[in-house]
């Protein structure tokens, strides 16, 4: 399975959602919101509509991979 898809599925199952937040009416400048269990945090960086989803996919993958690393470190084997 594609890593990004696997990462998104894991994050969504754990109530982690990442999505763009427009800063202007035409949506050309965006920030990213990360929501975990309904608690939202607005990122500091600004993105264009052309590259915001690439960054969102990177964030999903990073969160997923960190969780896998934490699981490996805590119990010595990979679980999903």
N, C-alpha and C positions, 0 to 999 in steps of 0.2 A: 504494500500500500504506500502511496505517496506520503512522505514525512509530514508535509504541511497539512494534509487531510487528517492524518492520524493525530497530529498536534491539536488541530481545531476540535476534533471530536473529544479528545481528552479534556481540553480546557472547558468546552461547553458542558460536559458531564460534571465538571467540578465548579460550575457557576462562574467561570471566567470568560468574559466577553470583551472584545477589543473592536472599536469602531471609530470612524472619522467624525470629527466635529467641525462644521464649517465656521470660519471666522468672518466671512462676508456673504452677501446675498447670492453671488453667482458661484460659490463653492470653489473658487480657485486657490484659496488659502485655507488649509485645514490643520487642526491639531488632532491628536489621537487620545481617545478616552479608553482607559482600562477599568473594567467593572468586575469586582469580585464580590459575590453575594450581595449585589446591589450597592456596594460602596464604590463610588466612582472617583478616579483620579485623572486629571487633565494633564497631558504631557507638556513639556516646555517647548519642544521643537515644533516648527511649522513646516508643512509639506504641501506640495502641489498635488492636484488631483491625479496627475500622471504617476506619482511615486508613492502615494499614501498607502495603497494596498500592498505594495511590495514590503513596506516597513511593517504593516500590520501582520503579514505572514511571517516575517522575521521574528516579531515579538511572540506570536503564538508558538513558533518553533523553539525559541529560546526558553520560554516558560516551561514547555513540555520537556525539553532536554535537561533543564535544571532539576525538575521533579524526578526524572529517571535517575539522575546522578545522586540525588538525595536518597532515593529508595535503595540504590545499590550500596551507598555508604552506610545506611542504617541497618540493613538486614542481609547484605551480601549477595542478594539475587534480585533480578529484575522482575517487577510485577507491574501489571497495567490496571 
